[in-house]
Amino acid sequence: MTTKGNKTHGERGADLAGRSGAAPDIPGQVVLVFQGGGALGAYQAGVYQALHDGKIKPDWVIGTSIGAINGAIIAGNPPENRIARLTQFWNGVARRGIDAASWLPGLANWSRDLAIVTQGVPSFFTPQLESWASIQTRVGAERAAFYSTGPLRENLSSLVDFDYLNRKATRLTVGTVNVRSGRMRYFTNRDAPMNVEHVMASAAFPPGFPSVRLEGESYWDGGIYSNTPLEAVLDDRPRSDSVIFSVQLWPSSGPEPESILQVMSRQRDIQYSSRAESHLDRQKQIHRLRHVIRELGQYIPEERRNAPEVQELLGWGCGTTMQVLELDAPAFDGDDLNRDIDFSSSGIERRWAAGYEDTTRLLERAPWRETLDPMEGISVFRMASAHGQG
């Protein structure tokens, strides 16, 4: 797969490695947070490649849906194999021969979307014709979907080394939602071994994809509850200083729509951005309280400070810092309402290239070097894409 400028992934990597020299001195653990967004997830692959070529190794990858798939491929392979495995996955799902014609994008997009809806993506999902015939027929929780994800299960089983994953060299967390309770649940290899079913569950977006059974319960894609799994790291215990690369595939802000089609597109953006900014605002308030508790400890007389009940209360305080570096994926000219199923080879290539180049700019900026107010505890640096519209 090649991208803009006719450079391969390896050639772009050599360029960045030559500029970066030694690995950056990043304070704390490095965390990647990946949203769900179908074909838009090619942007995440480009983000990771830029980090890899910049000699930045993630300690923890958190993902939902396509973010869980990318995350499993990253955490489930040694660093030297990750780019090859990501490339293998995205080359496998790229549909050639359905690229939108620039001279007639509306009709071409419709034709491309129709091909994906009716034929699926052979290495990802394929139509279950019996489900299309009758949506009222009770076929069981594992088959109540328009598509079979058997091809994805087989693909992931070959691309992810789950023995390596469960050795915990890199932590992986995937977001799911319990079908019966409606509650979000995160599975992580830190707490228990993971297998392909955990990743499949995080990518089980209904009604397209069937639920996946784990520990006797059915689970769906966590994106239907919270598509930005940032809270998994902000609420983690024990807490650690972190630099968090949060990749946003769906813009939380945008212009007022002026047509029904634009309304539908904007509605999806808001829904799948999943209140990332409000989550951060709430976490900033909580984090400030943690720092206040820590500071109050020094005003308590030493003879009282060591009492068990006081120590328990002071345990709610901490001095950790969280630096959130947000990368916003671009919207391209010609994107339509169904851009998340744009598995055309050209669509995948341009999103991968944009992720790589945007992250390269972010690494050159190195915002983690900026002084962070210890009472705030959380800082947010947003990097808008240099690609796409505007």
Residue pairs with C-beta under 8 A, 6 or more apart in sequence:
1 8
1 9
1 87
1 90
1 91
1 94
1 345
1 348
1 349
1 352
2 8
2 349
3 9
3 12
3 349
3 350
3 352
3 353
3 356
4 349
4 350
4 353
7 15
9 49
9 83
9 87
9 352
9 356
10 83
12 49
12 53
12 353
12 356
13 49
13 52
13 53
13 83
14 53
16 50
16 53
16 54
16 360
16 363
17 53
17 54
17 55
19 364
20 53
20 54
20 55
20 363
22 55
23 54
23 55
23 56
23 57
24 54
24 55
24 56
24 363
24 366
24 368
26 56
26 243
26 368
27 241
27 243
27 321
27 323
27 368
28 240
28 241
28 242
28 243
28 320
28 321
28 323
29 59
29 60
29 240
29 241
29 242
29 243
30 51
30 56
30 57
30 58
30 59
30 60
30 242
30 243
30 245
31 58
31 59
31 60
31 61
31 62
31 233
31 242
31 243
31 244
31 245
32 47
32 48
32 51
32 58
32 60
32 61
32 62
32 63
32 71
32 74
32 244
32 245
32 247
33 62
33 63
33 67
33 228
33 229
33 230
33 232
33 233
33 244
33 245
33 246
33 247
34 41
34 44
34 61
34 62
34 63
34 64
34 66
34 67
34 68
34 70
34 71
34 229
34 247
35 63
35 64
35 65
35 67
35 223
35 227
35 228
35 229
35 247
35 248
35 249
35 250
35 272
35 274
36 63
36 64
36 65
36 66
36 67
36 68
36 203
36 205
36 221
36 222
36 223
36 227
36 249
36 272
37 65
37 66
37 67
37 227
37 249
37 250
37 272
37 329
37 340
38 65
38 66
38 340
38 341
38 343
39 66
39 93
39 339
39 340
39 341
39 342
39 343
39 347
39 348
39 351
40 66
40 249
40 250
40 329
40 339
40 340
40 351
41 65
41 66
41 67
41 69
41 70
41 249
42 90
42 347
42 348
42 349
42 351
42 352
42 355
43 247
43 249
43 329
43 351
43 352
43 354
43 355
44 66
44 67
44 70
44 247
44 249
44 355
45 70
45 86
45 87
45 90
45 352
45 355
46 351
46 352
46 353
46 354
46 355
46 356
46 357
46 358
46 359
47 245
47 247
47 327
47 355
47 356
47 358
47 359
48 58
48 70
48 74
48 82
48 83
48 86
48 355
49 83
49 86
49 352
49 355
49 356
50 355
50 356
50 357
50 358
50 359
50 360
50 363
51 58
51 245
51 359
51 363
52 79
52 82
52 83
54 359
54 360
54 363
56 363
57 79
57 170
58 74
58 75
58 170
58 245
59 170
59 171
60 170
60 171
60 172
60 173
60 233
61 71
61 74
61 75
61 170
61 171
61 172
61 173
62 71
62 172
62 173
62 174
62 175
62 186
62 229
62 230
62 232
62 233
63 69
63 70
63 71
63 72
63 172
63 173
63 174
63 175
63 202
63 229
64 174
64 175
64 202
64 221
64 222
64 223
64 226
64 227
64 228
64 229
65 202
65 203
65 205
65 221
65 222
65 223
65 227
66 203
67 229
67 247
68 174
68 175
68 199
68 202
68 203
68 222
69 89
69 152
69 156
69 199
69 202
69 203
70 86
71 172
71 173
71 174
72 156
72 160
72 165
72 172
72 174
72 199
73 82
73 85
73 86
73 89
73 156
73 159
73 160
74 82
74 86
74 170
75 165
75 169
75 170
75 171
75 172
75 189
76 159
76 160
76 161
76 162
76 164
76 165
76 172
77 85
77 159
77 160
77 161
77 164
78 164
78 169
85 159
85 160
88 159
89 155
89 159
90 348
90 352
92 123
92 124
92 155
93 121
93 123
93 124
93 343
93 348
94 343
94 344
94 345
94 348
94 349
95 112
95 115
95 116
95 121
95 343
95 344
95 345
96 344
96 345
98 111
98 112
98 115
98 116
98 343
98 344
99 108
99 112
99 344
99 345
99 346
99 347
100 108
100 109
100 112
100 334
100 344
100 346
100 347
101 107
101 108
102 334
105 333
105 334
106 336
109 334
109 336
109 338
112 342
112 344
113 336
113 338
113 341
113 342
116 341
116 343
117 341
118 127
119 126
119 127
120 126
120 127
120 147
121 151
121 343
122 151
123 151
123 152
123 155
124 149
124 151
124 152
124 155
124 343
125 147
125 148
125 149
125 151
125 152
125 208
125 209
126 147
126 148
126 150
126 151
127 146
127 147
127 148
128 143
128 145
128 146
128 147
128 148
130 137
130 139
131 137
131 139
131 143
131 144
131 145
131 146
132 146
138 144
141 179
141 210
141 211
141 213
141 218
142 210
142 211
142 212
142 213
142 218
143 210
144 207
144 210
144 211
145 206
145 207
145 208
145 209
145 210
145 211
146 207
146 208
147 208
147 209
148 210
149 200
149 203
149 204
149 209
149 210
152 200
152 203
153 196
153 200
156 196
156 199
156 200
157 196
160 196
160 199
162 193
162 194
162 195
162 196
165 172
165 189
165 194
166 189
166 193
166 194
168 189
168 190
171 188
171 189
171 190
172 188
172 189
172 194
173 186
173 187
173 188
173 189
173 190
173 229
173 232
174 186
174 187
174 188
174 194
174 198
174 199
174 201
174 202
174 222
175 184
175 185
175 186
175 202
175 222
175 223
175 225
175 226
175 229
175 232
176 184
176 185
176 186
176 187
176 198
176 201
176 202
176 204
176 214
176 219
176 220
176 221
176 222
177 183
177 184
177 185
177 219
177 220
177 221
177 222
177 224
177 225
178 185
178 217
178 218
178 219
179 211
179 217
179 218
179 219
179 220
180 217
180 218
182 225
183 225
184 222
184 225
184 226
185 219
185 222
186 222
186 229
186 232
187 194
187 198
187 201
187 202
187 214
188 194
197 212
197 213
197 214
198 214
200 212
201 211
201 212
201 214
201 219
201 220
201 221
202 219
202 221
202 222
203 209
203 221
204 210
204 211
204 212
204 219
204 220
204 221
205 220
205 221
205 223
205 224
206 220
206 221
206 224
209 221
211 218
211 219
211 220
212 218
212 219
213 219
222 229
223 272
223 274
226 274
226 275
227 250
227 271
227 272
227 273
227 274
228 246
228 248
228 273
228 274
228 275
228 276
228 279
230 244
230 246
230 276
230 279
230 280
230 283
230 324
231 279
231 283
233 242
233 244
233 322
234 279
234 283
234 287
234 322
234 378
239 318
239 320
240 320
241 320
241 321
241 322
242 320
242 321
242 322
242 323
243 323
243 325
243 368
244 322
244 323
244 324
244 325
245 325
245 327
245 359
246 276
246 324
246 325
246 326
246 327
247 326
247 327
247 329
247 355
248 273
248 276
248 326
248 327
248 328
248 329
249 272
249 329
250 268
250 269
250 271
250 272
250 273
250 329
251 269
251 273
251 328
251 331
252 269
252 270
252 273
252 275
252 276
252 277
254 266
254 269
257 263
257 265
257 266
261 336
261 337
264 337
265 336
265 337
268 337
276 326
280 324
280 378
280 380
283 322
283 378
284 376
284 377
284 378
287 322
287 376
287 377
287 378
288 375
288 376
288 377
290 316
290 317
290 318
290 377
291 317
291 318
291 319
291 374
291 375
291 376
291 377
292 317
292 375
293 313
293 314
293 316
293 317
294 314
294 317
294 318
294 319
295 317
295 375
296 314
296 317
297 305
297 314
297 317
300 310
300 314
304 310
305 311
305 314
319 374
320 377
321 372
321 374
321 377
321 378
321 379
322 377
322 378
322 379
323 367
323 368
323 372
323 378
323 379
323 381
324 378
324 379
324 380
324 381
325 362
325 367
325 368
325 381
325 383
326 380
326 381
326 382
326 383
327 355
327 358
327 359
327 362
327 383
327 385
328 382
328 383
328 384
328 385
329 351
329 354
329 355
329 385
330 354
330 358
330 385
330 386
330 387
330 388
330 389
331 339
331 388
331 389
332 339
332 350
332 387
332 388
332 389
333 388
333 389
335 342
335 388
339 347
342 348
350 387
353 387
354 385
354 387
354 388
357 386
357 387
358 383
358 385
358 386
358 387
361 383
361 386
362 383
365 383
367 381
370 379
370 381
372 379
373 379
